[in-house]
Amino acid sequence: MTGGALLADHVMHWAQVHPDRIALRYTDFAQDRSGIEHTVTFGELDGWSRAIAARIAELVAPGDRVAILAPSSPEYMAGFAAVTRSVAIGVPLFEPEHLGQGDRLRAVLQDCRPACLLTTAAHRDAVAALAADMPEPLNAHILVLEDLRGDAGAQAAAAYVRPERLQPDEIAYLQYTSGSTRTPAGVELTHGNVVANAYQLVEAFDVDVNDHNAAVSWLPLFHDMGLLLSVVLPIVVAATGSVFDPLAFVQRPVRWMRELARQSCTYTAAPNFAYGYAAKRVRESDRQEIDLSGVKAMLNGAEPVQPRTVRQFIETFAPHGLRPEAVRPSYGLAEATVFVSTTPGDRPARIMEIDAAALQEHRVTAPAGADARVTEIVSCGVAIGQHVAIADAASCRRLADRTVGEVWVHGANVGAGYWGDGRESAQTFGGTLADPGDLPASGWLRTGDLGAIVDGELYITGRLKDTIIIDGRNIYPNDIEATVEEAHVAIAAHRLAAFAVDTGEGEGLVVVAEQHREAEGANRRMDDIVAAARHAVSLQHAVTLHDFVLVHPHTVPRTSSGKIARQATRTQYLEGTLLPVGGRT
């Protein structure tokens, strides 16, 4: 590998060493159910990205933003590589027609005001229309990525000169957050941040560059983990990014497993729901043709990791070669580029039974007696190449092990701040530990997540802003949601939002849950469903459910990366705009 070099240098290096190795393979299942492959080699990527970077240099000034408005594809990889080789600041986004995310796309473009838009020929007209139809129209150049590929871009590629501005501390791109608890904000990630986080992931995966590695993902490339896993990691270690569309995964999750089985050294990452979905939806007959013995690591992150999902996935696929230790619950966030910690690869993930009442008091202890209410939490392992501390959010005092507090992160992968928001940047990226001990005192990222360190490993318990306080006890929404989804077969898994509202007499706990799409006659069974939810919450958490709303499938708000948007759901609940089954709340 090329050490601490920037992505621009890695692209050039691997183009010389492995010009014919495939850098990105995109399989299109929309045009053909068996899949049509589109590829770009490292040699092609080098010439193509140089041509795009040279054109960008002609059109924009140093520090101008260049947004990528394209679907996951070789074009996307070339566009991203080009921006990291240019004087511009990249903004990884998506095509205008993407999954009903038009409002978010407009908000992001309004925030960063790009001077140039990179897209594909198929989406050029839609991008032009979007730019013209903004509240403040964008006077941006539009580059069609295919127009600069191969011979068509040879002259521009030959004119490319590596800018002196390419330095580790310069901003490489803005990674916009998914907006689960706030309006999307652009995290400023430097060239140094990106390469540092890639090497941290390499260390976590124990990647051997001499192997022909493959990073398999259906996560969209604008997603922070999708981008790092499928584009950045391949550029750093000459791996192949094997990519397909999220819809193709949802339609047939066996496609994920087949692609993982295709090569001998494969890595992947996905949210918790995907592992549960694959375990349930991949048929036994399809599993028989799959050998997962070559899978090195499957990161489970981006949302709370559920113990039953980890067990179910391993039980389902272990007979087909999957090593239990390959399933790696992990933790990360966009403000730290993406990756922070993961479970060690030499043993299965740790799942710990703890006292539920003690957790409500911010303590992680073993169950106290046979009658104790018990809950389980999953280890997200250890930080790789960075520091993690647990601090009291108010006093900034470092907390003892087994005490729940705010998760703080410190490392070369932590971003520079939020684009155009100095005040929020100082609050989030300028944490100072009151009593750091052997850790750095300043420069900490305050994540807003809650967790605890137990025996050297990180356990995530919830979000600071989502924590519900009832009768002086701390209630974690993800725990409530996990309980309710198991309470009745008519309630869909991973499609619930728990939050608090002011009842006039204090805080009240509300759960909004989607009806399972295969449940029939739910409106006739509403009394049973509500009673089951109330009983389960009371039994497991010793708290009364103030209200329960069952809504139609696919109506609970989600972020662009698929997380449940609790605050948006709460707003809809208070405004009365939910769509309850049978018209009943």
C-alpha positions in Angstrom: 0.0 0.0 0.0 1.0 3.6 -0.4 1.1 4.6 3.2 -0.4 8.0 4.2 -0.8 9.3 0.6 -4.1 10.9 -0.5 -6.8 9.2 -2.5 -5.4 11.0 -5.6 -2.1 9.2 -5.2 -3.7 5.8 -4.5 -5.6 6.0 -7.8 -2.4 6.8 -9.8 -0.5 4.1 -7.9 -2.9 1.3 -8.5 -3.4 2.3 -12.1 0.3 1.6 -12.6 0.5 -1.6 -10.5 -2.9 -3.2 -11.4 -4.3 -1.3 -14.4 -6.6 -4.2 -15.5 -8.0 -5.0 -12.0 -11.7 -4.1 -11.7 -12.1 -1.1 -9.3 -15.9 -1.1 -9.4 -18.5 -3.6 -10.6 -22.1 -2.4 -10.8 -24.7 -5.0 -11.4 -28.0 -3.6 -12.8 -30.9 -5.8 -11.9 -33.5 -3.3 -13.2 -32.8 -4.0 -16.8 -32.4 -7.7 -16.4 -33.4 -9.9 -13.4 -30.2 -11.9 -13.9 -28.1 -8.7 -13.7 -26.1 -6.7 -16.3 -22.6 -5.9 -15.2 -20.9 -2.5 -15.8 -17.2 -2.2 -14.7 -14.3 0.2 -14.6 -10.7 -0.9 -14.1 -8.1 1.0 -12.1 -6.4 2.0 -15.4 -9.7 3.4 -16.7 -10.5 5.0 -13.4 -7.2 6.9 -13.5 -7.6 8.3 -17.0 -11.3 9.0 -16.6 -11.0 10.8 -13.2 -8.0 12.8 -14.5 -10.2 14.0 -17.4 -13.1 15.0 -15.2 -10.7 16.7 -12.7 -9.1 18.7 -15.5 -12.5 19.9 -16.7 -13.5 20.8 -13.1 -10.4 22.9 -12.9 -11.4 24.8 -16.0 -14.9 25.6 -14.6 -14.6 26.3 -10.9 -12.4 28.1 -8.4 -10.5 26.5 -5.6 -12.9 25.6 -2.8 -16.1 25.7 -4.9 -18.4 22.8 -4.4 -19.0 20.1 -7.0 -22.0 17.9 -6.4 -22.4 14.4 -7.7 -26.0 13.8 -8.7 -25.9 10.3 -10.1 -27.0 6.8 -9.3 -24.6 4.2 -7.9 -22.4 3.3 -10.9 -18.9 3.4 -12.3 -19.7 7.0 -13.3 -20.2 7.8 -9.6 -16.8 6.3 -8.6 -15.1 8.2 -11.4 -16.8 11.5 -10.4 -15.9 11.1 -6.7 -12.3 10.1 -7.6 -12.1 13.2 -9.8 -13.3 15.6 -7.2 -10.7 14.3 -4.7 -8.1 15.0 -7.4 -9.3 18.5 -8.0 -9.3 21.9 -6.3 -13.0 21.6 -5.6 -14.9 20.3 -2.6 -17.1 17.3 -3.4 -20.7 16.8 -2.4 -21.7 13.1 -2.8 -25.5 13.2 -3.5 -28.0 11.3 -5.6 -30.0 11.6 -8.8 -33.1 13.9 -8.6 -35.5 11.0 -8.9 -34.0 9.1 -6.0 -36.6 7.5 -3.6 -38.7 10.6 -3.1 -35.8 12.5 -1.6 -36.4 15.6 -3.6 -36.9 18.0 -0.7 -33.8 16.8 1.0 -31.8 17.2 -2.2 -33.0 20.8 -2.7 -32.2 21.6 0.9 -28.6 20.3 0.6 -28.0 22.1 -2.7 -29.3 25.3 -1.2 -27.0 24.8 1.7 -23.8 24.1 -0.3 -24.5 26.1 -3.5 -22.4 24.0 -5.9 -20.7 25.6 -8.9 -20.7 22.4 -10.9 -22.9 19.3 -11.1 -21.7 15.9 -12.1 -24.3 13.5 -13.5 -25.0 10.8 -16.1 -26.5 11.3 -19.6 -29.7 9.6 -18.4 -30.2 12.2 -15.7 -28.8 15.3 -17.3 -32.2 16.9 -18.2 -33.6 16.2 -14.7 -30.5 17.8 -13.1 -30.8 20.8 -15.3 -34.5 21.2 -14.4 -33.7 20.9 -10.7 -31.0 23.5 -10.9 -33.4 25.9 -12.6 -36.3 25.2 -10.3 -34.5 25.9 -7.0 -35.9 28.7 -4.8 -32.6 30.4 -5.7 -31.7 28.9 -9.1 -28.3 27.3 -9.3 -26.0 28.9 -12.0 -24.0 25.7 -12.1 -22.1 24.0 -14.9 -23.3 20.5 -15.7 -20.8 17.8 -16.7 -22.0 14.5 -18.1 -19.6 11.9 -16.8 -19.8 9.5 -19.7 -18.6 12.3 -22.1 -15.1 12.2 -20.6 -14.6 8.4 -20.5 -11.8 6.7 -22.5 -10.8 8.3 -25.8 -13.4 11.1 -25.4 -11.6 12.4 -22.4 -8.0 11.6 -23.4 -7.1 15.2 -24.3 -8.4 16.5 -21.0 -6.7 13.7 -19.1 -3.4 14.5 -20.6 -3.8 18.1 -19.5 -4.4 17.2 -15.9 -1.9 18.6 -13.4 -2.0 17.5 -9.7 -3.0 20.7 -7.8 -0.7 21.9 -5.1 -3.8 22.5 -3.0 -4.2 18.8 -2.5 -3.1 18.6 1.1 -4.2 16.4 4.0 -5.9 19.4 5.9 -7.9 20.7 2.9 -11.6 19.7 2.7 -12.1 16.8 0.3 -15.9 16.6 0.5 -19.0 17.4 2.5 -20.8 14.3 3.8 -24.4 15.3 4.6 -25.9 13.7 7.6 -29.0 11.6 7.3 -31.0 13.9 9.5 -32.4 11.4 12.0 -32.5 14.0 14.8 -31.7 17.2 13.0 -31.8 19.0 9.7 -29.1 17.4 7.4 -25.7 19.2 7.8 -22.6 18.9 5.7 -19.7 17.4 7.6 -16.4 18.8 6.4 -14.1 15.9 5.7 -10.5 16.5 4.8 -8.4 14.5 2.5 -6.5 13.3 5.6 -9.7 12.3 7.4 -10.8 10.1 4.5 -7.5 8.2 4.1 -7.1 7.8 7.9 -10.6 6.3 8.2 -9.9 4.0 5.3 -6.8 2.6 6.9 -8.6 2.2 10.2 -11.1 0.1 8.4 -8.3 -1.9 6.7 -6.8 -2.6 10.2 -10.2 -3.6 11.5 -10.8 -6.0 8.6 -7.1 -7.2 8.7 -7.1 -6.7 4.9 -4.1 -8.2 3.1 -3.5 -6.1 0.0 -1.9 -9.1 -1.7 -5.4 -10.8 -1.8 -7.9 -10.0 -4.4 -10.4 -8.4 -2.0 -14.0 -7.4 -2.8 -16.2 -5.0 -0.9 -19.8 -6.0 -1.5 -22.5 -3.4 -0.9 -26.1 -2.5 -1.9 -25.8 0.7 0.2 -26.1 3.8 -2.1 -22.8 5.5 -2.8 -23.9 8.8 -1.3 -24.3 7.0 2.0 -21.3 7.5 4.2 -20.6 3.8 4.7 -21.5 2.9 1.1 -19.0 5.5 -0.1 -16.2 4.4 2.2 -16.7 0.7 1.7 -17.4 0.6 -2.0 -15.3 3.5 -3.3 -12.7 4.7 -0.8 -11.6 1.2 0.5 -11.1 -0.2 -3.1 -9.0 2.8 -4.0 -6.8 2.4 -1.0 -6.2 -1.4 -1.2 -6.9 -2.1 -4.9 -10.0 -4.1 -4.0 -13.1 -4.4 -6.2 -16.2 -2.5 -5.1 -19.1 -4.8 -6.0 -22.2 -2.7 -5.9 -25.9 -3.0 -6.7 -29.1 -1.0 -5.9 -30.9 -1.1 -2.6 -34.1 -2.0 -4.3 -32.5 -5.0 -5.9 -31.6 -6.2 -2.4 -35.1 -5.6 -1.0 -36.6 -7.5 -4.0 -34.2 -10.5 -3.6 -31.9 -10.4 -0.6 -30.3 -13.6 -1.9 -28.4 -11.4 -4.4 -26.4 -10.0 -1.4 -25.4 -13.5 -0.3 -24.5 -14.6 -3.8 -22.2 -11.7 -4.4 -20.5 -12.3 -1.1 -19.9 -15.9 -2.1 -18.5 -14.9 -5.4 -15.0 -14.3 -4.3 -12.7 -15.6 -1.5 -12.0 -12.4 0.4 -15.2 -10.4 0.8 -16.3 -7.6 3.1 -19.6 -5.9 3.6 -21.6 -3.6 5.8 -25.3 -3.0 6.4 -27.8 -1.8 8.9 -29.3 -4.2 11.5 -32.6 -4.6 9.7 -30.9 -6.0 6.6 -29.5 -8.9 8.5 -32.9 -9.8 9.9 -34.5 -9.3 6.5 -32.0 -11.6 4.8 -32.3 -14.3 7.4 -36.1 -14.3 7.0 -36.3 -13.8 3.2 -33.5 -15.9 1.7 -35.2 -19.3 1.0 -33.7 -22.6 2.1 -33.4 -23.7 -1.5 -31.4 -20.6 -2.4 -29.2 -21.0 0.7 -28.1 -24.4 -0.5 -26.2 -22.9 -3.4 -24.3 -20.3 -1.3 -20.9 -20.8 0.4 -20.0 -17.9 2.7 -16.7 -19.3 4.0 -14.8 -16.6 2.1 -16.6 -13.7 4.0 -14.1 -12.0 6.2 -16.3 -9.3 7.8 -19.9 -8.2 7.9 -20.3 -4.9 9.7 -23.6 -4.4 11.4 -24.2 -0.7 12.2 -25.9 2.6 11.3 -28.8 1.7 13.7 -29.1 -0.1 17.0 -27.9 -3.7 16.7 -30.5 -6.2 18.0 -29.2 -9.3 19.8 -31.9 -11.5 18.3 -30.9 -10.3 14.8 -27.3 -11.3 15.3 -28.3 -14.7 16.6 -30.9 -15.3 13.8 -28.5 -14.3 11.0 -25.7 -16.6 12.3 -28.1 -19.5 12.9 -29.5 -19.1 9.4 -26.2 -18.9 7.5 -23.6 -20.7 9.7 -24.6 -24.0 8.0 -23.6 -22.4 4.7 -20.0 -21.5 5.6 -20.5 -18.3 7.6 -18.1 -18.0 10.5 -19.9 -16.5 13.6 -16.9 -14.2 14.2 -17.4 -12.6 10.7 -20.6 -10.9 11.9 -19.2 -7.7 13.4 -21.5 -5.3 15.3 -20.0 -1.8 14.8 -20.3 1.8 15.6 -19.7 5.0 13.5 -21.1 8.3 12.3 -20.6 10.8 9.5 -18.8 13.3 11.8 -16.0 10.7 12.2 -16.0 10.1 8.4 -18.0 7.0 9.2 -16.1 4.2 11.0 -15.2 4.2 14.7 -15.3 0.8 16.3 -16.0 -2.9 15.6 -15.9 -6.2 17.4 -12.6 -8.1 17.2 -12.5 -10.6 14.3 -11.2 -13.5 16.3 -14.4 -14.3 18.3 -18.2 -13.8 18.0 -19.8 -10.6 19.1 -20.5 -10.2 22.8 -24.1 -10.0 23.9 -24.6 -9.1 27.5 -27.6 -9.5 29.8 -28.0 -6.5 32.1 -30.5 -5.2 34.6 -33.1 -3.1 32.9 -33.9 -1.0 36.0 -30.2 -0.1 36.4 -29.9 0.9 32.8 -32.7 3.4 33.4 -30.5 4.9 36.0 -27.5 5.0 33.5 -25.8 2.0 35.0 -24.8 -1.2 33.3 -24.9 -4.1 35.8 -25.7 -7.8 35.8 -29.3 -8.7 36.7 -29.9 -8.4 40.4 -31.8 -11.5 41.3 -34.1 -13.9 39.6 -37.0 -11.4 39.6 -35.0 -8.6 37.9 -36.1 -7.2 34.6 -33.5 -8.2 32.0 -32.5 -6.6 28.8 -29.7 -7.3 26.4 -27.1 -5.1 24.7 -24.6 -5.8 22.0 -20.9 -4.9 22.1 -19.7 -2.6 19.2 -16.2 -3.6 20.1 -13.1 -1.4 20.3 -12.1 1.8 18.6 -9.5 1.3 15.8 -6.8 3.9 15.5 -8.8 6.4 17.6 -10.0 7.1 21.1 -13.4 6.7 22.6 -14.5 8.1 25.9 -17.8 8.2 27.8 -18.5 11.7 29.3 -21.3 13.4 31.3 -23.0 15.6 28.7 -23.4 18.5 31.2 -20.2 18.6 33.1 -17.9 17.0 30.3 -16.5 14.8 33.1 -15.1 11.5 32.0 -17.3 8.7 33.4 -16.3 5.4 35.0 -16.7 2.1 33.2 -20.2 0.7 33.2 -21.7 4.2 33.4 -23.9 5.4 30.6 -23.0 8.8 29.2 -22.3 10.6 25.9 -19.9 8.9 23.5 -17.0 11.1 22.6 -14.5 10.3 19.8 -11.0 11.6 19.1 -8.9 10.7 16.0 -7.5 11.7 12.7 -10.7 10.6 11.1 -12.9 13.2 12.9 -14.1 15.8 10.6 -13.3 19.5 10.6 -16.8 20.8 11.4 -20.1 21.5 9.8 -20.3 23.5 6.5 -21.3 27.1 7.2 -22.2 26.6 10.9 -19.3 27.7 13.1 -21.4 27.7 16.3 -22.6 24.1 15.9 -19.2 23.0 14.8 -17.6 24.4 18.0 -20.2 22.6 20.1 -19.9 19.3 18.4 -16.3 19.1 17.3 -14.7 21.1 20.1 -15.3 18.9 23.2 -12.9 19.2 26.1 -12.8 16.5 28.7 -12.7 17.9 32.3 -10.5 15.1 33.6 -8.9 13.3 30.6 -6.4 11.2 32.4 -4.3 9.5 29.8 -6.5 10.7 26.9 -6.3 13.9 25.0 -7.9 16.9 26.7 -9.4 18.7 23.7 -10.5 18.2 20.1 -13.2 15.7 21.0 -16.2 14.9 18.8 -19.4 14.9 20.9 -21.5 12.3 19.1 -24.9 12.8 20.8 -25.0 9.0 21.2 -25.3 7.3 24.6 -23.2 4.4 25.6 -20.9 2.7 28.1 -17.5 1.1 28.2 -17.6 -2.4 29.7 -14.4 -4.5 29.9 -12.8 -2.2 27.3 -15.6 -2.5 24.7 -18.2 0.0 23.6 -21.9 -0.6 24.1 -24.4 1.9 22.5 -27.6 2.4 24.4 -29.4 5.2 22.5 -29.4 8.8 21.3 -29.0 11.6 23.8 -31.8 13.7 22.1 -34.1 10.7 21.9 -33.9 9.7 25.6 -37.3 9.8 27.3 -37.4 10.7 30.9 -40.5 9.5 32.8 -40.8 9.7 36.6 -37.1 10.4 36.8 -36.1 7.3 34.8 -34.3 7.2 31.5 -36.2 5.2 28.9 -34.4 4.3 25.7 -36.6 4.4 22.5 -34.8 1.5 20.8 -35.6 -0.8 23.8 -39.3 0.1 23.7 -39.4 -0.4 20.0 -37.8 -3.8 20.2 -40.3 -4.8 22.8 -43.4 -3.6 20.9 -42.5 -5.2 17.6 -42.4 -8.5 19.3 -45.8 -8.0 21.1 -48.1 -8.9 18.2 -47.7 -10.4 14.7 -49.6 -7.5 13.1 -46.7 -5.1 14.1 -43.9 -4.8 11.5 -40.3 -5.2 12.7 -37.8 -2.3 12.6 -40.6 0.1 11.6 -41.5 1.8 14.9 -40.8 5.1 16.6 -41.0 5.6 20.3 -41.0 9.2 21.7 -42.3 11.3 24.5 -45.1 14.0 24.5 -46.3 16.4 27.1 -49.6 15.0 28.4 -50.3 18.0 30.6 -49.4 15.9 33.6 -45.8 15.1 32.6 -44.1 13.2 29.9 -46.1 10.4 28.2 -44.6 7.5 26.2 -46.0 7.1 22.7 -45.3 4.4 20.1 -46.1 4.7 16.4 -45.8 1.4 14.6 -46.4 0.2 11.1 -48.7 -2.6 10.4 -47.0 -5.7 9.0 -47.6 -5.7 5.3 -48.9 -9.3 5.4 -51.2 -8.8 8.4 -54.8 -9.1 7.5 -57.8 -7.6 9.3 -55.7 -5.5 11.7 -58.4 -2.9 12.0 -60.7 -5.6 13.4 -58.1 -6.7 15.9 -57.1 -3.3 17.1 -58.1 -3.8 20.7 -55.9 -7.0 20.9 -53.0 -5.2 19.2 -53.1 -2.2 21.5 -53.5 -4.4 24.6 -50.5 -6.6 23.6 -48.3 -3.5 23.1 -49.3 -2.0 26.4 -48.9 -5.2 28.3 -45.4 -5.9 26.8 -44.1 -2.4 27.6 -45.5 -2.5 31.1 -44.0 -5.9 31.8 -40.6 -5.4 30.2 -40.0 -1.7 31.2 -42.3 -0.9 34.1 -43.7 2.1 32.3 -47.2 2.9 31.0 -47.7 3.4 27.3 -49.6 6.7 27.0 -50.6 6.1 23.4 -50.1 3.5 20.6 -50.8 4.2 17.0 -50.7 1.5 14.3 -50.2 3.1 10.9 -50.2 1.7 7.3 -47.1 0.1 5.9 -44.3 2.4 4.7 -45.7 5.5 6.4 -43.4 5.9 9.4 -40.8 8.6 8.3 -37.3 7.5 7.6 -34.1 9.3 6.9 -32.3 9.1 3.5 -30.2 6.2 4.9 -33.2 4.3 6.1 -33.1 5.1 9.8 -36.4 5.7 11.6 -36.9 9.5 12.0 -38.3 9.7 15.5 -38.6 13.4 15.7 -40.3 13.6 12.4 -42.8 10.9 13.5 -43.4 12.8 16.7 -44.1 16.0 14.7 -46.7 14.1 12.5 -48.3 12.6 15.7 -48.7 16.1 17.3 -50.0 17.6 14.0 -52.4 14.7 13.5 -51.1 13.9 10.0 -50.4 10.2 10.6 -52.4 7.5 8.7 -53.7 5.2 11.4 -55.1 1.8 10.4 -58.9 2.0 10.5 -58.7 5.7 11.2 -58.1 5.0 14.9 -55.5 6.4 17.3 
